[in-house]
Amino acid sequence: MNAIMTNFDIENAETRGTHKWDGLSEIDQAIRDNRLMEYRIKKSWADPWGRKFTITVLLVIAAGFAYLAGASAELW
């Protein structure tokens, strides 16, 4: 029995194991690169409902700040 494992054998074993988890490979890569937040933002923006929700929340926040700025300037 040969105890030496070549680099080819290691790479071959890694490629066989990744086929089962193709859907999670992008998340795994994002975690490894420490960019999970960027991944979540991109996935949320790609989703039409997520994009609408994000735009709505940002508009509500902007409207709140505009109201407070107008109130402090005594416009209303």
N, C-alpha and C positions, 0 to 999 in steps of 0.2 A: 504494500500500500504506500502510495506516494503522499507525503505530508506537505509537499510544496504546492502552493496554489499560485498560479500565474495571474498576472494582472488581467489577462483576457477572461479568465474564469470569474474574477470578481466583477468585472464590468458586465459580463453575460448574466450573472445572477441578479445584478441590480436592474438590468433592463427587463428581465422576466418579472420581477416583483412590481414594477411600476405600471404594468398593463392593467392590473386589477383596480388601481386607484387613480385612473386618469383624471377624474373629476376633481380630485383633491390635490393634484400635483401643483396647480397654480397657487392655491392657498399655502401649501407647504413651502413653495419657493418664496412667497411673500413673507412668511414668518422667518425663513432663514435670512432673507435680506433685510429684515427689520423694517418692512414697509407695509405692514398689515393695514394701517389706517388709509394709506393711498389705495390699496386694493379695495377696501370697503367703499370708499368714495367713488371709485371708478365703476364698481358693480352697481351701486345705488344710482348713479347718473345714467347708466345704460338701461336701467329699468324705467319704463315710461311712468309708472305710478310713483316710483321713488323720486324721479325728476320733478314731477308735479308737486309732490309733498315738499321737497327741498325748496323749490321756488316759492311756494305758498308760505312756508315758515319764514323765509328770508324777507318776503314782502310784509308779513305781519310785524316782524321785528323792526323793519325800516319805517313802517307806518307808526309804530309806537315811539320810536325815537323822533320822528318828525312831529308828532303830536306834543311830545315833551319839549322839544326845541321851540315850537310855536307857542306853547303855554309859558315858557320861561321868557320869551320875547314879548309876551302880552299881546299876541296876535288874536287870541280868542279868550 
